[in-house]
């Protein structure tokens, strides 16, 4: 039996074990740490199990009986084979391939089931951003999601969403169109499509990215599955962006999880008259970052390849222009104005990485300050410009 097939069988068996025997997540994790191979647990006697479970004798006997039920184990083997043939795989949180960001959160899933590309290769990529929103977006919401996803894709950011109708679907389709890797986190087993009309979308995502669920193959998309799914949407990402949402939208649950997990939360501001902007506006009131362009997110991502590109861009930009000319152009653009990174790049006719690198240098020299994604001159720079 291959390792992947064994993982699938173990995953199905352990989840059913939790349901039937009634063990909590902590005990579940202790068991799979001690017995990562199901066969080891089957061969273990009551005494070995008791060392881990530390429960009453009746519970020890029930655990021992469950894992030594030959008919039950044959059923798991058959189900695992069927799922395996559909391209579904399982990964335990003890496996090095398990997403590192997700391991950081409280209540991370013990097992993930997935379809698509190699999970280790996907999560070896550098930056992950989750973008979510209403199932009934306005034209404004659709347009904003396309623009932001396209710009994030240009910087090789992995795009995550929930494959729901509306904004989620727009996010995935834009990512696919732009050639970005995209991950769908769903509220059913990875063999079931919900909503049904997203069958082609799900197949496209799996061809180049991943479809992930904590639910086993065959699990239907029940209402109670989706709030729990939302903690995975936020847990996999460096940042979470809400494009458009009402105050009582499930999207707000994702934003709440993101805040609890220490992720940066962004929200697109909208009309105070639009019910579908009230959720975003409320998030901004409560401290979420204002999202007006992809650069607002890119600037907040952990230092890594993006910062390296910015540092390279500053050297390129300085080589292309006389430093005094470059400084003058940027300071003149900012004199009397506050501008976003994207607006400034357009105004001085430089690429986003170029202008970001220049602003980094100006900030380090105390000439520019950034507040809520908008840049302005410091008093020092104004004095220099007036002299």
Secondary structure, DSSP 4 states (H G I P E B T S, - for coil): --HHHHHHHHHHHHHHHIIIII--HHHHHHHHHH--SHHHHHH--HHHHHHHH---HHHHHHHHHHHT-HHHHHHHHHHHHHHHHTTEEEEETTSTTS-HHHHTSTT--SEEEEEES-HHHHTTSS-EEEEE--SS--HHHHHHHHHHHHHHHHTTPEEEE---TTHHHHHHHHHHHTT--EEEE-SS-TTS-SSGGGHHHHHHHHHHSEEEESSPTT----HHHHHHHHHHHHHT-SEEEE-S--TT-THHHHHHHHHHTT-EEEE----TT-HHHHHHHHHHHTTPEE-SSHHHHHTTSPSSHHHHHHHHHHHHHHHHS-HHHHHHHHHHHHTT--EEHHHHHHHHT--HHHHHHHHHHHHHTTSEEEETTEEEE-HHHHHHHH-
